Amino acid sequence: MNKELLKQNYYQAVNEKWLDKAVIPGDQPAISAFLELHLDIEKTLMDLVAKWNDDQKGLNENLLKFVKLYKMASDFEKRESLGSKPIEPVLKKILKLTSLKDLEDNYQDLVFDSISLPFHFHVMQDFKNSNNQVFYFGAAKLFLPDTSYYQNEERKQQLIGLFTHTTTQLMSLYGYQPEEINQLLSEALKFDSLLVPVTKSSVEAADYVKMYNPLSAKEIKEKIKNFDLIGKAESAVEQSVDKLIATNLDFINAFDEIINEENFKFIKSWMIVSNLISFSSHLTDAIRVAGGAFTRALSGIKEARSKEKDAFYYAYNSFSQVVGLYYGETYFGPKAKEDVRHMVHEMVDVYKERIKDNTWLEDETKEKALKKVAALSVHVGYPDELPKYYEQADIKNYDEGSNLLLESIKLRKLIYKDNLNRFNNPPNKNLWMMPASMVNAYYSPQNNQIVFPAAILQKPYYSLEQTASENYGGIGAVMAHEISHAFDNNGAKFDETGSLANWWTEKDLTAFKEKSKDMIALFDGVETGYGKCNGELTVSENIADSGGLRAALEASKKLPDHDYELFFKNWARVWRKKGSLEYNQLLLTIDVHGPAILRANMQLSNLPEFQDYYKLSKEDKMYLAKEKMVSIW
Ligand SMILES: [Zn+2]
């Protein structure tokens, strides 16, 4: 490693060779340690499905359904011959609507057909009572990825221009004439513009407790005269609904001003355009490629993925947890599951020690924090249970009169019904939010639960071929990162049962808020080479990284053969990443995770051990004065 460079840019020094050589695949926005693992798994799964395509011996019912869908998705000739016909029933349902009243009368039918609508209901755990599930209500997303893009007139014109251009091409493939396209698009954009002032920015949405705005049925009825929201919620679950949680009060307050008969023509055009885009991936090759053009342009992705890969993803996205379970059981297995579970518990113990030794918390708060760590439930490798809708799915192929778009609607209907069935019921905490084949991990504040899918439990995060210090700098820090989410600016508002409740003493809460502000300041405005980091947007992840890194280092220091450099190097290695300029800049605006280079460098600069080990001085760019370091967990 370049001894001078490591004091100026540790990330660059560790990853120099990789950064020189790494090539961003044409159909990806970036390449990174995460993505390299993802691409390996993708290859494994694509090889598997190609094998299963010819021989289904030994496959369980759910996997057989997955293969059946894959066969349909990869019958490209059939897809071409069907053209855009499969979307006609969807369009017919939208075109039939002549008024807002009509939309109201047909709302449930449209929802069940997974037709994009300007607002939606979703059942989730009640923040105030994690053992019950209630209705959340919110508006559709904007066409551009963040409200900030609408605020800068030049940027807005550029991106709306790009959206108009790519959507015009898509719509002409569907057979629309230029005048029709112009009218539909301008009306759809008009509706989009009405939503902008009542949509949260990514920074506002990062404070997710603010998503919780309970309104009683009576309050909703008083506020909203143009649409019977409570009635719709009640008929969906066939029981009385006494409250809705508004994910955004601004939208609720402006509902009647936006959703009214006068604006209905804009709403209708918005529905046509939105659904032409959202269903495009299930149709011909030209249509699916055109349908993804805007997203690719936003992320700087050079080309659409191959049709073979796309066919795989069509089937995989529909049965991801089923395939993930197979992946976990086959490539990870019960022994690794036990090993890793052991590591997590070790990390939990280190965390408990750190809370006990904490110098800025009062005993009362410490006790509650310890209770929360003790109550953490840990899930590793693959889930014990899958959602029921996979079993309920009944896949019909072309010969049986179906097509990809119809199969997708059928499956999404089962998923939505499954979601509605959760209303007024306790959650099933065995279910995971991501497949075991996904390179990721998460903390659920409502379940006070951490989940480590099998896919992430590989090199460079974790390997028996690596030293223990390297594993602590990789998966150890990831594990402690997830535990730290229980105590980030969002997680800290939930108690050990997963309910929103203040368990802090006033003094400690004030101190925590101050420390969170210090973390915001540490990252805010720091240059990355492609733009500045937003400290507020990324604060929860930066708190988790910082806590995770410190806890993992403490665990590593206990090893007889602890090696600081191997630990620091692997931390910098797991964040290696090369992205397109467009993608990097998009992430700076919308991603709650800090930019990769800062996750590596700033977090290390913020560690006294790193500074001491490399004997950094004021002249070094990696140097951060100790009194400026932010230590929370
Ligand atoms: Zn995180």
Residues whose N, C-alpha, C, O or C-beta is under 5 A from the ligand:
A	BS01	ZN	E541 A544
